[in-house]
Amino acid sequence: MREEAREEAWSPVVSTTVGGVSLAQAQLSIAAEPVTMGFEVGNPTESRATVDLQVRPVSLPLGWSYELDTTSVELDPGETTNATITLIPDGTITEGVEPQVAVEGYIGSEFVGGILFQGGIPSTLASGGDGTIYLPLIVR
């Protein structure tokens, strides 16, 4: 089990040569699980209206997807309801990547509000989450 964790925790990437010596960098990858986040949708107008929701991927890693639990809601004036978005990672993410996705609300063609979800992916190291980071051994 430990060997599997080590393989998933990093993958070496040869980056450059300095003074004739080839350097290797460890690209730490973190296993990520889908995460669901809730938010409130409201009707700020003075009449009953349908609020259409649109997702705008701002900075979403390649291969990732999302699911919105509803794309439109009909609300009375001032009424609010809850909605959720689920971010679904594709396997692993590289350390330092901050996924960002916006959900915008429209009544007709008028923008009425939005919310930005940023870096909300909980992650654990493939080593078991004990804080141990396995780096490649480079023998010179």
A tleap script that builds the chain and sets N, CA, C and O, in Angstrom:
source leaprc.protein.ff14SB
mol = sequence {
  NMET ARG GLU GLU ALA ARG GLU GLU ALA TRP
  SER PRO VAL VAL SER THR THR VAL GLY GLY
  VAL SER LEU ALA GLN ALA GLN LEU SER ILE
  ALA ALA GLU PRO VAL THR MET GLY PHE GLU
  VAL GLY ASN PRO THR GLU SER ARG ALA THR
  VAL ASP LEU GLN VAL ARG PRO VAL SER LEU
  PRO LEU GLY TRP SER TYR GLU LEU ASP THR
  THR SER VAL GLU LEU ASP PRO GLY GLU THR
  THR ASN ALA THR ILE THR LEU ILE PRO ASP
  GLY THR ILE THR GLU GLY VAL GLU PRO GLN
  VAL ALA VAL GLU GLY TYR ILE GLY SER GLU
  PHE VAL GLY GLY ILE LEU PHE GLN GLY GLY
  ILE PRO SER THR LEU ALA SER GLY GLY ASP
  GLY THR ILE TYR LEU PRO LEU ILE VAL CARG
}
set mol.1.N position { 0.820 -1.193 0.000 }
set mol.1.CA position { 0.000 0.000 0.000 }
set mol.1.C position { 0.865 1.258 0.000 }
set mol.1.O position { 0.533 2.233 -0.674 }
set mol.2.N position { 1.966 1.247 0.745 }
set mol.2.CA position { 2.849 2.401 0.803 }
set mol.2.C position { 3.473 2.699 -0.559 }
set mol.2.O position { 3.610 3.864 -0.930 }
set mol.3.N position { 3.853 1.658 -1.311 }
set mol.3.CA position { 4.453 1.855 -2.631 }
set mol.3.C position { 3.455 2.523 -3.572 }
set mol.3.O position { 3.826 3.416 -4.335 }
set mol.4.N position { 2.186 2.095 -3.524 }
set mol.4.CA position { 1.159 2.711 -4.364 }
set mol.4.C position { 1.007 4.177 -4.016 }
set mol.4.O position { 0.894 5.017 -4.909 }
set mol.5.N position { 1.004 4.497 -2.734 }
set mol.5.CA position { 0.862 5.878 -2.300 }
set mol.5.C position { 2.022 6.720 -2.802 }
set mol.5.O position { 1.829 7.866 -3.209 }
set mol.6.N position { 3.217 6.164 -2.777 }
set mol.6.CA position { 4.380 6.915 -3.247 }
set mol.6.C position { 4.272 7.213 -4.732 }
set mol.6.O position { 4.612 8.315 -5.163 }
set mol.7.N position { 3.811 6.269 -5.512 }
set mol.7.CA position { 3.686 6.489 -6.947 }
set mol.7.C position { 2.644 7.550 -7.245 }
set mol.7.O position { 2.830 8.348 -8.164 }
set mol.8.N position { 1.555 7.583 -6.494 }
set mol.8.CA position { 0.509 8.563 -6.732 }
set mol.8.C position { 0.882 9.939 -6.208 }
set mol.8.O position { 0.368 10.941 -6.705 }
set mol.9.N position { 1.759 10.013 -5.222 }
set mol.9.CA position { 2.069 11.272 -4.575 }
set mol.9.C position { 2.944 12.189 -5.418 }
set mol.9.O position { 2.921 13.401 -5.207 }
set mol.10.N position { 3.704 11.669 -6.350 }
set mol.10.CA position { 4.567 12.520 -7.161 }
set mol.10.C position { 4.877 11.876 -8.491 }
set mol.10.O position { 4.769 10.663 -8.670 }
set mol.11.N position { 5.265 12.726 -9.412 }
set mol.11.CA position { 5.793 12.236 -10.682 }
set mol.11.C position { 6.930 13.165 -11.078 }
set mol.11.O position { 6.704 14.370 -11.187 }
set mol.12.N position { 8.158 12.657 -11.300 }
set mol.12.CA position { 9.284 13.516 -11.619 }
set mol.12.C position { 9.155 14.124 -13.011 }
set mol.12.O position { 8.677 13.481 -13.946 }
set mol.13.N position { 9.585 15.360 -13.125 }
set mol.13.CA position { 9.562 16.059 -14.401 }
set mol.13.C position { 10.951 16.640 -14.635 }
set mol.13.O position { 11.418 17.446 -13.831 }
set mol.14.N position { 11.622 16.249 -15.718 }
set mol.14.CA position { 12.931 16.820 -16.040 }
set mol.14.C position { 12.687 18.200 -16.613 }
set mol.14.O position { 11.940 18.354 -17.579 }
set mol.15.N position { 13.320 19.212 -16.018 }
set mol.15.CA position { 12.972 20.570 -16.396 }
set mol.15.C position { 14.035 21.295 -17.208 }
set mol.15.O position { 13.716 21.861 -18.254 }
set mol.16.N position { 15.264 21.297 -16.770 }
set mol.16.CA position { 16.267 22.124 -17.436 }
set mol.16.C position { 17.675 21.606 -17.134 }
set mol.16.O position { 17.850 20.693 -16.327 }
set mol.17.N position { 18.655 22.188 -17.779 }
set mol.17.CA position { 20.050 21.851 -17.524 }
set mol.17.C position { 20.774 23.117 -17.095 }
set mol.17.O position { 20.681 24.146 -17.764 }
set mol.18.N position { 21.498 23.043 -15.977 }
set mol.18.CA position { 22.263 24.182 -15.481 }
set mol.18.C position { 23.707 23.736 -15.346 }
set mol.18.O position { 23.998 22.798 -14.603 }
set mol.19.N position { 24.608 24.390 -16.047 }
set mol.19.CA position { 26.025 24.049 -15.980 }
set mol.19.C position { 26.302 22.606 -16.375 }
set mol.19.O position { 27.219 21.981 -15.842 }
set mol.20.N position { 25.520 22.078 -17.300 }
set mol.20.CA position { 25.713 20.719 -17.769 }
set mol.20.C position { 25.106 19.656 -16.868 }
set mol.20.O position { 25.203 18.465 -17.165 }
set mol.21.N position { 24.471 20.075 -15.755 }
set mol.21.CA position { 23.842 19.119 -14.835 }
set mol.21.C position { 22.331 19.183 -15.028 }
set mol.21.O position { 21.722 20.247 -14.917 }
set mol.22.N position { 21.744 18.040 -15.316 }
set mol.22.CA position { 20.304 17.982 -15.503 }
set mol.22.C position { 19.603 17.994 -14.145 }
set mol.22.O position { 19.950 17.220 -13.253 }
set mol.23.N position { 18.640 18.856 -13.999 }
set mol.23.CA position { 17.894 18.964 -12.747 }
set mol.23.C position { 16.539 18.286 -12.897 }
set mol.23.O position { 15.977 18.249 -13.992 }
set mol.24.N position { 16.027 17.762 -11.824 }
set mol.24.CA position { 14.685 17.171 -11.836 }
set mol.24.C position { 13.845 17.863 -10.778 }
set mol.24.O position { 14.323 18.169 -9.686 }
set mol.25.N position { 12.611 18.100 -11.114 }
set mol.25.CA position { 11.691 18.709 -10.167 }
set mol.25.C position { 10.611 17.696 -9.835 }
set mol.25.O position { 10.202 16.911 -10.690 }
set mol.26.N position { 10.162 17.716 -8.624 }
set mol.26.CA position { 9.047 16.846 -8.246 }
set mol.26.C position { 7.763 17.643 -8.411 }
set mol.26.O position { 7.610 18.729 -7.851 }
set mol.27.N position { 6.864 17.097 -9.173 }
set mol.27.CA position { 5.571 17.736 -9.352 }
set mol.27.C position { 4.606 17.006 -8.423 }
set mol.27.O position { 4.161 15.896 -8.718 }
set mol.28.N position { 4.291 17.642 -7.302 }
set mol.28.CA position { 3.446 17.009 -6.298 }
set mol.28.C position { 1.995 17.063 -6.745 }
set mol.28.O position { 1.456 18.138 -7.005 }
set mol.29.N position { 1.376 15.917 -6.833 }
set mol.29.CA position { -0.031 15.847 -7.186 }
set mol.29.C position { -0.821 15.429 -5.963 }
set mol.29.O position { -0.348 14.651 -5.135 }
set mol.30.N position { -2.010 15.949 -5.863 }
set mol.30.CA position { -2.857 15.683 -4.715 }
set mol.30.C position { -4.147 15.039 -5.205 }
set mol.30.O position { -4.793 15.545 -6.122 }
set mol.31.N position { -4.514 13.932 -4.595 }
set mol.31.CA position { -5.765 13.272 -4.963 }
set mol.31.C position { -6.928 14.145 -4.514 }
set mol.31.O position { -6.946 14.619 -3.378 }
set mol.32.N position { -7.885 14.360 -5.386 }
set mol.32.CA position { -9.015 15.224 -5.068 }
set mol.32.C position { -10.322 14.472 -5.254 }
set mol.32.O position { -10.458 13.641 -6.153 }
set mol.33.N position { -11.265 14.772 -4.401 }
set mol.33.CA position { -12.597 14.182 -4.457 }
set mol.33.C position { -13.573 15.243 -4.943 }
set mol.33.O position { -13.316 16.436 -4.778 }
set mol.34.N position { -14.688 14.831 -5.540 }
set mol.34.CA position { -15.711 15.814 -5.895 }
set mol.34.C position { -16.176 16.555 -4.640 }
set mol.34.O position { -16.245 15.978 -3.554 }
set mol.35.N position { -16.487 17.820 -4.804 }
set mol.35.CA position { -16.962 18.610 -3.674 }
set mol.35.C position { -18.223 19.362 -4.096 }
set mol.35.O position { -18.292 19.919 -5.191 }
set mol.36.N position { -19.212 19.366 -3.211 }
set mol.36.CA position { -20.473 20.055 -3.470 }
set mol.36.C position { -20.548 21.280 -2.573 }
set mol.36.O position { -20.311 21.203 -1.367 }
set mol.37.N position { -20.886 22.425 -3.191 }
set mol.37.CA position { -20.975 23.679 -2.456 }
set mol.37.C position { -22.353 24.279 -2.669 }
set mol.37.O position { -22.873 24.287 -3.785 }
set mol.38.N position { -22.935 24.776 -1.602 }
set mol.38.CA position { -24.259 25.376 -1.676 }
set mol.38.C position { -24.183 26.887 -1.769 }
set mol.38.O position { -23.212 27.504 -1.329 }
set mol.39.N position { -25.221 27.475 -2.347 }
set mol.39.CA position { -25.320 28.926 -2.427 }
set mol.39.C position { -26.792 29.307 -2.520 }
set mol.39.O position { -27.649 28.470 -2.802 }
set mol.40.N position { -27.065 30.572 -2.280 }
set mol.40.CA position { -28.429 31.066 -2.273 }
set mol.40.C position { -28.730 31.794 -3.577 }
set mol.40.O position { -27.898 32.546 -4.084 }
set mol.41.N position { -29.927 31.562 -4.117 }
set mol.41.CA position { -30.389 32.242 -5.326 }
set mol.41.C position { -31.606 33.064 -4.923 }
set mol.41.O position { -32.501 32.560 -4.245 }
set mol.42.N position { -31.643 34.324 -5.338 }
set mol.42.CA position { -32.757 35.184 -4.965 }
set mol.42.C position { -33.317 35.964 -6.136 }
set mol.42.O position { -32.678 36.101 -7.179 }
set mol.43.N position { -34.524 36.471 -5.945 }
set mol.43.CA position { -35.187 37.319 -6.936 }
set mol.43.C position { -35.206 38.740 -6.386 }
set mol.43.O position { -36.002 39.036 -5.495 }
set mol.44.N position { -34.343 39.636 -6.898 }
set mol.44.CA position { -34.276 40.996 -6.382 }
set mol.44.C position { -35.320 41.943 -6.993 }
set mol.44.O position { -35.367 43.119 -6.633 }
set mol.45.N position { -36.151 41.443 -7.908 }
set mol.45.CA position { -37.128 42.302 -8.574 }
set mol.45.C position { -38.421 42.391 -7.763 }
set mol.45.O position { -38.561 41.743 -6.726 }
set mol.46.N position { -39.360 43.201 -8.250 }
set mol.46.CA position { -40.638 43.393 -7.565 }
set mol.46.C position { -41.756 42.554 -8.159 }
set mol.46.O position { -42.928 42.769 -7.848 }
set mol.47.N position { -41.400 41.593 -9.016 }
set mol.47.CA position { -42.418 40.707 -9.590 }
set mol.47.C position { -41.876 39.284 -9.662 }
set mol.47.O position { -40.667 39.060 -9.604 }
set mol.48.N position { -42.789 38.333 -9.789 }
set mol.48.CA position { -42.390 36.924 -9.905 }
set mol.48.C position { -41.528 36.781 -11.158 }
set mol.48.O position { -41.855 37.336 -12.207 }
set mol.49.N position { -40.423 36.035 -11.047 }
set mol.49.CA position { -39.506 35.914 -12.183 }
set mol.49.C position { -38.770 34.585 -12.136 }
set mol.49.O position { -38.632 33.963 -11.083 }
set mol.50.N position { -38.304 34.170 -13.306 }
set mol.50.CA position { -37.466 32.980 -13.413 }
set mol.50.C position { -36.009 33.423 -13.440 }
set mol.50.O position { -35.608 34.222 -14.287 }
set mol.51.N position { -35.227 32.899 -12.511 }
set mol.51.CA position { -33.796 33.198 -12.461 }
set mol.51.C position { -33.069 32.035 -13.133 }
set mol.51.O position { -33.117 30.898 -12.665 }
set mol.52.N position { -32.396 32.346 -14.241 }
set mol.52.CA position { -31.607 31.341 -14.964 }
set mol.52.C position { -30.175 31.380 -14.450 }
set mol.52.O position { -29.588 32.450 -14.295 }
set mol.53.N position { -29.621 30.200 -14.189 }
set mol.53.CA position { -28.250 30.102 -13.683 }
set mol.53.C position { -27.320 29.601 -14.776 }
set mol.53.O position { -27.638 28.659 -15.501 }
set mol.54.N position { -26.161 30.252 -14.882 }
set mol.54.CA position { -25.141 29.844 -15.847 }
set mol.54.C position { -23.807 29.688 -15.124 }
set mol.54.O position { -23.452 30.502 -14.272 }
set mol.55.N position { -23.081 28.642 -15.473 }
set mol.55.CA position { -21.759 28.407 -14.890 }
set mol.55.C position { -20.705 28.949 -15.845 }
set mol.55.O position { -20.750 28.696 -17.049 }
set mol.56.N position { -19.753 29.699 -15.289 }
set mol.56.CA position { -18.624 30.227 -16.058 }
set mol.56.C position { -17.335 29.678 -15.450 }
set mol.56.O position { -16.919 30.122 -14.380 }
set mol.57.N position { -16.696 28.710 -16.126 }
set mol.57.CA position { -15.401 28.237 -15.621 }
set mol.57.C position { -14.366 29.358 -15.764 }
set mol.57.O position { -14.050 29.764 -16.882 }
set mol.58.N position { -13.845 29.853 -14.659 }
set mol.58.CA position { -12.865 30.935 -14.677 }
set mol.58.C position { -11.464 30.350 -14.827 }
set mol.58.O position { -10.694 30.771 -15.691 }
set mol.59.N position { -11.145 29.387 -13.985 }
set mol.59.CA position { -9.841 28.726 -14.020 }
set mol.59.C position { -10.048 27.279 -13.584 }
set mol.59.O position { -9.774 26.914 -12.440 }
set mol.60.N position { -10.526 26.478 -14.497 }
set mol.60.CA position { -10.832 25.082 -14.198 }
set mol.60.C position { -9.814 24.199 -14.907 }
set mol.60.O position { -9.682 24.281 -16.129 }
set mol.61.N position { -9.089 23.357 -14.172 }
set mol.61.CA position { -8.087 22.492 -14.800 }
set mol.61.C position { -8.690 21.609 -15.895 }
set mol.61.O position { -9.856 21.222 -15.826 }
set mol.62.N position { -7.888 21.306 -16.889 }
set mol.62.CA position { -8.307 20.483 -18.016 }
set mol.62.C position { -8.867 19.147 -17.531 }
set mol.62.O position { -8.266 18.492 -16.680 }
set mol.63.N position { -9.994 18.752 -18.062 }
set mol.63.CA position { -10.605 17.478 -17.711 }
set mol.63.C position { -11.595 17.556 -16.562 }
set mol.63.O position { -12.358 16.617 -16.338 }
set mol.64.N position { -11.593 18.668 -15.828 }
set mol.64.CA position { -12.533 18.808 -14.724 }
set mol.64.C position { -13.920 19.133 -15.269 }
set mol.64.O position { -14.050 19.688 -16.360 }
set mol.65.N position { -14.941 18.787 -14.513 }
set mol.65.CA position { -16.306 19.119 -14.909 }
set mol.65.C position { -17.075 19.621 -13.693 }
set mol.65.O position { -16.559 19.645 -12.576 }
set mol.66.N position { -18.308 20.017 -13.934 }
set mol.66.CA position { -19.151 20.530 -12.855 }
set mol.66.C position { -20.587 20.117 -13.122 }
set mol.66.O position { -20.975 19.850 -14.259 }
set mol.67.N position { -21.362 20.070 -12.060 }
set mol.67.CA position { -22.791 19.784 -12.166 }
set mol.67.C position { -23.536 20.795 -11.310 }
set mol.67.O position { -23.235 20.974 -10.130 }
set mol.68.N position { -24.507 21.449 -11.921 }
set mol.68.CA position { -25.369 22.387 -11.229 }
set mol.68.C position { -26.681 21.661 -10.966 }
set mol.68.O position { -27.236 21.061 -11.886 }
set mol.69.N position { -27.194 21.695 -9.735 }
set mol.69.CA position { -28.396 20.917 -9.431 }
set mol.69.C position { -29.649 21.474 -10.095 }
set mol.69.O position { -30.629 20.749 -10.266 }
set mol.70.N position { -29.631 22.744 -10.470 }
set mol.70.CA position { -30.758 23.343 -11.179 }
set mol.70.C position { -30.240 24.454 -12.083 }
set mol.70.O position { -29.286 25.150 -11.736 }
set mol.71.N position { -30.866 24.617 -13.231 }
set mol.71.CA position { -30.428 25.678 -14.146 }
set mol.71.C position { -31.362 26.877 -14.126 }
set mol.71.O position { -31.012 27.937 -14.645 }
set mol.72.N position { -32.542 26.728 -13.538 }
set mol.72.CA position { -33.451 27.863 -13.401 }
set mol.72.C position { -34.432 27.610 -12.261 }
set mol.72.O position { -34.819 26.474 -11.988 }
set mol.73.N position { -34.822 28.695 -11.609 }
set mol.73.CA position { -35.812 28.628 -10.531 }
set mol.73.C position { -36.782 29.787 -10.679 }
set mol.73.O position { -36.386 30.899 -11.029 }
set mol.74.N position { -38.055 29.524 -10.412 }
set mol.74.CA position { -39.068 30.576 -10.453 }
set mol.74.C position { -39.300 31.040 -9.022 }
set mol.74.O position { -39.612 30.242 -8.139 }
set mol.75.N position { -39.142 32.352 -8.808 }
set mol.75.CA position { -39.212 32.896 -7.455 }
set mol.75.C position { -40.126 34.113 -7.385 }
set mol.75.O position { -40.222 34.891 -8.334 }
set mol.76.N position { -40.798 34.264 -6.235 }
set mol.76.CA position { -41.592 35.459 -5.962 }
set mol.76.C position { -40.648 36.613 -5.635 }
set mol.76.O position { -39.464 36.381 -5.390 }
set mol.77.N position { -41.142 37.850 -5.626 }
set mol.77.CA position { -40.286 38.993 -5.290 }
set mol.77.C position { -39.631 38.818 -3.917 }
set mol.77.O position { -40.314 38.531 -2.934 }
set mol.78.N position { -38.323 38.988 -3.854 }
set mol.78.CA position { -37.588 38.880 -2.602 }
set mol.78.C position { -37.375 37.460 -2.097 }
set mol.78.O position { -36.671 37.265 -1.106 }
set mol.79.N position { -37.959 36.476 -2.743 }
set mol.79.CA position { -37.815 35.084 -2.311 }
set mol.79.C position { -36.420 34.559 -2.649 }
set mol.79.O position { -35.808 34.963 -3.638 }
set mol.80.N position { -35.936 33.658 -1.810 }
set mol.80.CA position { -34.654 33.001 -2.062 }
set mol.80.C position { -34.827 31.494 -1.955 }
set mol.80.O position { -35.768 31.002 -1.332 }
set mol.81.N position { -33.904 30.774 -2.570 }
set mol.81.CA position { -33.861 29.318 -2.475 }
set mol.81.C position { -32.406 28.883 -2.513 }
set mol.81.O position { -31.522 29.674 -2.842 }
set mol.82.N position { -32.167 27.655 -2.184 }
set mol.82.CA position { -30.800 27.133 -2.195 }
set mol.82.C position { -30.532 26.329 -3.460 }
set mol.82.O position { -31.424 25.668 -3.991 }
set mol.83.N position { -29.303 26.394 -3.928 }
set mol.83.CA position { -28.850 25.609 -5.081 }
set mol.83.C position { -27.464 25.070 -4.741 }
set mol.83.O position { -26.817 25.545 -3.808 }
set mol.84.N position { -27.018 24.081 -5.500 }
set mol.84.CA position { -25.682 23.526 -5.268 }
set mol.84.C position { -24.941 23.328 -6.584 }
set mol.84.O position { -25.540 23.100 -7.635 }
set mol.85.N position { -23.631 23.423 -6.489 }
set mol.85.CA position { -22.758 23.098 -7.610 }
set mol.85.C position { -21.746 22.069 -7.099 }
set mol.85.O position { -21.243 22.172 -5.980 }
set mol.86.N position { -21.465 21.087 -7.937 }
set mol.86.CA position { -20.480 20.069 -7.597 }
set mol.86.C position { -19.331 20.161 -8.585 }
set mol.86.O position { -19.542 20.090 -9.796 }
set mol.87.N position { -18.106 20.321 -8.070 }
set mol.87.CA position { -16.913 20.302 -8.916 }
set mol.87.C position { -16.368 18.887 -8.909 }
set mol.87.O position { -16.184 18.283 -7.852 }
set mol.88.N position { -16.112 18.363 -10.106 }
set mol.88.CA position { -15.668 16.982 -10.258 }
set mol.88.C position { -14.274 16.977 -10.876 }
set mol.88.O position { -14.127 17.204 -12.077 }
set mol.89.N position { -13.243 16.719 -10.054 }
set mol.89.CA position { -11.878 16.705 -10.578 }
set mol.89.C position { -11.618 15.464 -11.425 }
set mol.89.O position { -12.280 14.437 -11.276 }
set mol.90.N position { -10.651 15.585 -12.306 }
set mol.90.CA position { -10.253 14.467 -13.161 }
set mol.90.C position { -9.002 13.840 -12.565 }
set mol.90.O position { -7.890 14.161 -12.985 }
set mol.91.N position { -9.168 12.957 -11.602 }
set mol.91.CA position { -8.025 12.266 -11.004 }
set mol.91.C position { -7.313 13.069 -9.955 }
set mol.91.O position { -7.714 13.051 -8.791 }
set mol.92.N position { -6.258 13.781 -10.332 }
set mol.92.CA position { -5.447 14.514 -9.366 }
set mol.92.C position { -5.295 15.959 -9.792 }
set mol.92.O position { -5.562 16.318 -10.938 }
set mol.93.N position { -4.862 16.784 -8.849 }
set mol.93.CA position { -4.532 18.168 -9.168 }
set mol.93.C position { -3.088 18.409 -8.764 }
set mol.93.O position { -2.557 17.734 -7.883 }
set mol.94.N position { -2.467 19.364 -9.409 }
set mol.94.CA position { -1.101 19.732 -9.066 }
set mol.94.C position { -1.147 20.740 -7.934 }
set mol.94.O position { -1.987 21.640 -7.928 }
set mol.95.N position { -0.243 20.588 -6.974 }
set mol.95.CA position { -0.203 21.497 -5.835 }
set mol.95.C position { -0.090 22.931 -6.329 }
set mol.95.O position { 0.682 23.214 -7.245 }
set mol.96.N position { -0.846 23.828 -5.736 }
set mol.96.CA position { -0.813 25.232 -6.101 }
set mol.96.C position { -1.888 25.641 -7.091 }
set mol.96.O position { -2.089 26.833 -7.321 }
set mol.97.N position { -2.585 24.676 -7.684 }
set mol.97.CA position { -3.664 24.990 -8.621 }
set mol.97.C position { -4.893 25.396 -7.821 }
set mol.97.O position { -5.288 24.693 -6.891 }
set mol.98.N position { -5.502 26.530 -8.176 }
set mol.98.CA position { -6.714 26.981 -7.507 }
set mol.98.C position { -7.863 26.988 -8.501 }
set mol.98.O position { -8.001 27.932 -9.279 }
set mol.99.N position { -8.682 25.956 -8.486 }
set mol.99.CA position { -9.834 25.945 -9.387 }
set mol.99.C position { -10.776 27.097 -9.042 }
set mol.99.O position { -11.016 27.387 -7.870 }
set mol.100.N position { -11.307 27.750 -10.078 }
set mol.100.CA position { -12.264 28.836 -9.891 }
set mol.100.C position { -13.403 28.659 -10.875 }
set mol.100.O position { -13.187 28.416 -12.061 }
set mol.101.N position { -14.618 28.785 -10.368 }
set mol.101.CA position { -15.793 28.700 -11.217 }
set mol.101.C position { -16.823 29.693 -10.677 }
set mol.101.O position { -17.009 29.811 -9.466 }
set mol.102.N position { -17.487 30.403 -11.585 }
set mol.102.CA position { -18.499 31.378 -11.194 }
set mol.102.C position { -19.877 30.867 -11.595 }
set mol.102.O position { -20.036 30.220 -12.630 }
set mol.103.N position { -20.865 31.166 -10.766 }
set mol.103.CA position { -22.259 30.892 -11.109 }
set mol.103.C position { -22.942 32.250 -11.175 }
set mol.103.O position { -22.906 33.022 -10.217 }
set mol.104.N position { -23.569 32.535 -12.324 }
set mol.104.CA position { -24.220 33.822 -12.542 }
set mol.104.C position { -25.718 33.629 -12.681 }
set mol.104.O position { -26.179 32.630 -13.232 }
set mol.105.N position { -26.481 34.606 -12.169 }
set mol.105.CA position { -27.931 34.563 -12.264 }
set mol.105.C position { -28.450 35.635 -13.206 }
set mol.105.O position { -28.002 36.781 -13.166 }
set mol.106.N position { -29.406 35.254 -14.062 }
set mol.106.CA position { -30.004 36.175 -15.029 }
set mol.106.C position { -31.521 36.084 -14.959 }
set mol.106.O position { -32.081 35.000 -14.793 }
set mol.107.N position { -32.176 37.225 -15.088 }
set mol.107.CA position { -33.616 37.263 -15.305 }
set mol.107.C position { -33.773 37.837 -16.702 }
set mol.107.O position { -33.486 39.009 -16.946 }
set mol.108.N position { -34.236 36.985 -17.620 }
set mol.108.CA position { -34.216 37.361 -19.035 }
set mol.108.C position { -32.767 37.486 -19.455 }
set mol.108.O position { -31.986 36.545 -19.310 }
set mol.109.N position { -32.403 38.664 -19.981 }
set mol.109.CA position { -31.011 38.881 -20.371 }
set mol.109.C position { -30.272 39.762 -19.363 }
set mol.109.O position { -29.114 40.119 -19.577 }
set mol.110.N position { -30.950 40.113 -18.259 }
set mol.110.CA position { -30.352 41.001 -17.261 }
set mol.110.C position { -29.609 40.209 -16.175 }
set mol.110.O position { -30.174 39.324 -15.533 }
set mol.111.N position { -28.337 40.552 -15.991 }
set mol.111.CA position { -27.520 39.947 -14.939 }
set mol.111.C position { -28.001 40.476 -13.594 }
set mol.111.O position { -28.065 41.689 -13.391 }
set mol.112.N position { -28.343 39.566 -12.664 }
set mol.112.CA position { -28.839 40.003 -11.354 }
set mol.112.C position { -27.904 39.635 -10.205 }
set mol.112.O position { -28.149 40.030 -9.066 }
set mol.113.N position { -26.846 38.894 -10.481 }
set mol.113.CA position { -25.895 38.562 -9.423 }
set mol.113.C position { -25.123 37.301 -9.720 }
set mol.113.O position { -25.437 36.564 -10.655 }
set mol.114.N position { -24.107 37.060 -8.910 }
set mol.114.CA position { -23.297 35.867 -9.109 }
set mol.114.C position { -22.412 35.599 -7.917 }
set mol.114.O position { -22.328 36.399 -6.986 }
set mol.115.N position { -21.756 34.464 -7.963 }
set mol.115.CA position { -20.857 34.066 -6.885 }
set mol.115.C position { -19.659 33.346 -7.496 }
set mol.115.O position { -19.801 32.599 -8.464 }
set mol.116.N position { -18.479 33.577 -6.923 }
set mol.116.CA position { -17.254 32.936 -7.391 }
set mol.116.C position { -16.805 31.922 -6.351 }
set mol.116.O position { -16.607 32.259 -5.184 }
set mol.117.N position { -16.645 30.677 -6.786 }
set mol.117.CA position { -16.097 29.629 -5.924 }
set mol.117.C position { -14.626 29.488 -6.285 }
set mol.117.O position { -14.277 29.292 -7.450 }
set mol.118.N position { -13.763 29.589 -5.269 }
set mol.118.CA position { -12.330 29.610 -5.525 }
set mol.118.C position { -11.594 28.662 -4.592 }
set mol.118.O position { -11.699 28.775 -3.371 }
set mol.119.N position { -10.847 27.722 -5.174 }
set mol.119.CA position { -9.985 26.847 -4.394 }
set mol.119.C position { -10.693 26.060 -3.314 }
set mol.119.O position { -10.122 25.813 -2.252 }
set mol.120.N position { -11.935 25.659 -3.571 }
set mol.120.CA position { -12.713 24.965 -2.558 }
set mol.120.C position { -12.621 23.464 -2.625 }
set mol.120.O position { -13.541 22.780 -2.176 }
set mol.121.N position { -11.540 22.916 -3.170 }
set mol.121.CA position { -11.420 21.467 -3.298 }
set mol.121.C position { -10.636 20.915 -2.116 }
set mol.121.O position { -9.431 21.145 -2.018 }
set mol.122.N position { -11.301 20.190 -1.215 }
set mol.122.CA position { -10.536 19.564 -0.139 }
set mol.122.C position { -9.682 18.452 -0.717 }
set mol.122.O position { -10.128 17.731 -1.610 }
set mol.123.N position { -8.467 18.300 -0.225 }
set mol.123.CA position { -7.587 17.279 -0.784 }
set mol.123.C position { -6.787 16.608 0.321 }
set mol.123.O position { -6.584 17.173 1.395 }
set mol.124.N position { -6.348 15.420 0.043 }
set mol.124.CA position { -5.484 14.695 0.969 }
set mol.124.C position { -4.336 14.126 0.168 }
set mol.124.O position { -4.513 13.730 -0.985 }
set mol.125.N position { -3.184 14.081 0.758 }
set mol.125.CA position { -2.054 13.472 0.068 }
set mol.125.C position { -2.307 11.993 -0.094 }
set mol.125.O position { -2.923 11.361 0.765 }
set mol.126.N position { -1.839 11.444 -1.183 }
set mol.126.CA position { -2.039 10.021 -1.456 }
set mol.126.C position { -1.365 9.144 -0.405 }
set mol.126.O position { -1.656 7.952 -0.305 }
set mol.127.N position { -0.473 9.730 0.371 }
set mol.127.CA position { 0.210 8.959 1.414 }
set mol.127.C position { -0.708 8.613 2.569 }
set mol.127.O position { -0.330 7.850 3.458 }
set mol.128.N position { -1.896 9.161 2.563 }
set mol.128.CA position { -2.829 8.888 3.643 }
set mol.128.C position { -3.193 10.144 4.410 }
set mol.128.O position { -3.934 10.081 5.391 }
set mol.129.N position { -2.682 11.283 3.974 }
set mol.129.CA position { -3.038 12.536 4.601 }
set mol.129.C position { -2.305 12.820 5.905 }
set mol.129.O position { -2.730 13.688 6.667 }
set mol.130.N position { -1.215 12.111 6.179 }
set mol.130.CA position { -0.498 12.320 7.434 }
set mol.130.C position { 0.553 13.426 7.331 }
set mol.130.O position { 1.330 13.628 8.263 }
set mol.131.N position { 0.583 14.139 6.208 }
set mol.131.CA position { 1.528 15.226 6.028 }
set mol.131.C position { 2.859 14.806 5.452 }
set mol.131.O position { 3.719 15.657 5.225 }
set mol.132.N position { 3.060 13.527 5.209 }
set mol.132.CA position { 4.307 13.037 4.632 }
set mol.132.C position { 4.297 13.280 3.133 }
set mol.132.O position { 3.333 12.938 2.449 }
set mol.133.N position { 5.365 13.868 2.624 }
set mol.133.CA position { 5.499 14.096 1.190 }
set mol.133.C position { 6.685 13.276 0.701 }
set mol.133.O position { 7.792 13.407 1.222 }
set mol.134.N position { 6.455 12.437 -0.292 }
set mol.134.CA position { 7.510 11.599 -0.840 }
set mol.134.C position { 8.097 12.267 -2.076 }
set mol.134.O position { 7.382 12.521 -3.046 }
set mol.135.N position { 9.402 12.553 -2.046 }
set mol.135.CA position { 10.095 13.169 -3.169 }
set mol.135.C position { 10.990 12.128 -3.829 }
set mol.135.O position { 11.395 11.158 -3.189 }
set mol.136.N position { 11.300 12.329 -5.114 }
set mol.136.CA position { 12.163 11.361 -5.786 }
set mol.136.C position { 13.595 11.444 -5.261 }
set mol.136.O position { 14.058 12.516 -4.869 }
set mol.137.N position { 14.278 10.329 -5.255 }
set mol.137.CA position { 15.679 10.270 -4.845 }
set mol.137.C position { 16.539 10.471 -6.085 }
set mol.137.O position { 16.406 9.735 -7.063 }
set mol.138.N position { 17.421 11.467 -6.045 }
set mol.138.CA position { 18.310 11.744 -7.169 }
set mol.138.C position { 19.734 11.437 -6.723 }
set mol.138.O position { 20.256 12.092 -5.820 }
set mol.139.N position { 20.359 10.456 -7.341 }
set mol.139.CA position { 21.725 10.067 -7.002 }
set mol.139.C position { 22.656 10.719 -8.008 }
set mol.139.O position { 22.434 10.619 -9.215 }
set mol.140.N position { 23.710 11.393 -7.518 }
set mol.140.CA position { 24.655 12.067 -8.414 }
set mol.140.C position { 25.987 11.398 -8.357 }
set mol.140.O position { 26.919 11.819 -9.042 }
savepdb mol mol.pdb
quit
